[in-house]
Amino acid sequence: MNRAGFIIIGLTLCLVAAEAVADVVAVVSAKNPVTTLSKSQVVDIFLGKTSRFPYGSQAVPIDQVEGSAARDEFYLKFSDKSPAQLKAHWSKIIFTGRGQPPRDVSNSFEVKKFLNENPNAIGYIEQSAVDGSVKVLLSQ
């Protein structure tokens, strides 16, 4: 194959990979009274810096599984942390006894299911998965 063929294949693969990662949004249950949070408030909840919503209720962050495209995109876009930086962050927090990382579930459907069962939970899902069961707090 010639050089132009490799370039075309490479560009096609890049476009396919870019489409595979959808926009990720921070969400809560439609039953949760929170209507909006700032980027820093969302990040503080997910990084264990705060455990409460602004109105005082417990905030329970829910991650998607390590290595998932949604998780990687969420942390890169919202906290500017790579997967390695996130792992280092939680290793330090766990080692010093200051907290535990969020519970994780397998995908956006499971996040919505958990939010429905736990109105104080907060998670992130692909924007395409948003429906009436959740409220979008923040998109990037």
C-alpha positions in Angstrom: 0.0 0.0 0.0 1.3 3.5 -0.8 1.7 6.4 1.6 -1.5 8.1 0.6 -3.5 4.9 1.4 -2.0 4.7 4.9 -2.8 8.4 5.5 -6.5 7.9 4.4 -6.8 4.8 6.7 -5.2 6.7 9.6 -7.6 9.7 9.1 -10.6 7.4 8.9 -9.6 5.6 12.1 -9.2 9.0 13.9 -12.6 10.1 12.8 -14.2 6.8 14.0 -12.3 7.1 17.4 -13.5 10.7 17.8 -17.1 9.7 17.2 -16.8 6.8 19.7 -16.3 9.3 22.6 -19.5 11.2 23.1 -20.1 14.3 25.1 -20.3 13.5 28.8 -22.5 15.4 31.2 -22.8 15.5 35.0 -26.2 14.3 36.1 -28.4 13.7 39.2 -31.7 12.0 39.6 -34.8 14.0 38.5 -35.8 13.7 42.2 -32.8 15.6 43.4 -33.4 19.2 44.3 -30.1 20.4 42.9 -30.6 22.2 39.6 -27.0 23.3 38.8 -23.5 23.0 40.0 -20.3 24.8 39.0 -17.5 22.8 37.4 -15.4 23.1 40.6 -18.3 21.9 42.8 -18.7 18.8 40.5 -15.0 18.1 40.5 -14.7 18.6 44.3 -17.4 15.9 44.8 -15.8 13.4 42.5 -12.3 14.0 43.9 -13.4 13.6 47.5 -12.8 17.2 48.5 -16.5 17.6 49.6 -19.2 15.1 50.4 -22.2 17.4 50.3 -24.3 19.3 47.8 -24.5 23.1 48.4 -27.8 22.8 50.1 -26.3 20.4 52.7 -27.5 17.0 51.6 -25.0 14.1 51.2 -23.5 13.8 47.7 -22.7 10.3 46.5 -20.5 10.3 43.4 -20.8 7.4 41.0 -18.0 6.6 38.5 -18.1 4.5 35.4 -15.6 1.7 35.4 -11.9 2.4 35.0 -10.8 2.4 31.4 -14.2 3.4 30.0 -14.3 6.2 27.5 -16.9 8.1 29.4 -14.8 8.1 32.6 -11.7 9.1 30.8 -13.5 11.9 29.0 -15.3 13.1 32.2 -12.1 13.5 34.2 -10.1 15.0 31.4 -12.8 17.6 30.5 -13.9 18.5 34.0 -10.8 18.1 36.2 -8.0 18.1 33.6 -6.8 14.8 35.1 -5.6 11.8 33.0 -6.4 8.3 34.1 -2.8 8.0 35.6 -3.2 11.3 37.5 -6.6 10.2 38.8 -5.1 6.9 40.0 -2.3 8.8 41.8 -4.8 11.2 43.4 -6.9 8.4 44.9 -3.8 6.4 45.9 -2.7 9.4 48.0 -6.2 9.9 49.5 -6.5 6.2 50.4 -3.0 6.0 51.8 -3.5 9.0 54.1 -6.9 7.6 55.2 -8.8 10.7 54.0 -11.3 8.9 51.8 -12.3 6.3 49.3 -12.9 6.7 45.5 -16.5 6.8 44.2 -18.2 3.5 43.6 -18.2 2.5 40.0 -20.8 1.0 37.7 -20.4 -0.4 34.2 -22.1 2.1 31.9 -24.5 5.1 31.6 -27.5 2.8 31.9 -26.3 1.6 35.3 -25.5 5.2 36.4 -29.1 6.2 35.6 -30.4 3.1 37.5 -28.3 3.9 40.5 -29.4 7.6 40.5 -33.0 6.5 40.3 -32.5 4.3 43.4 -30.4 6.9 45.2 -31.6 10.5 44.7 -28.5 11.9 46.5 -26.1 10.3 44.0 -24.4 12.2 41.2 -22.9 10.7 38.1 -21.9 11.3 34.5 -23.3 9.8 31.3 -23.1 10.3 27.6 -25.3 13.2 26.6 -27.1 10.8 24.2 -28.3 8.8 27.2 -30.0 11.7 28.9 -33.7 11.2 29.5 -36.4 12.3 31.9 -35.0 10.2 34.8 -32.0 12.6 35.2 -31.2 16.3 35.4 -28.1 17.6 33.6 -26.2 19.8 36.0 -23.2 20.5 33.9 -22.0 19.9 30.4 -18.6 20.7 29.0 
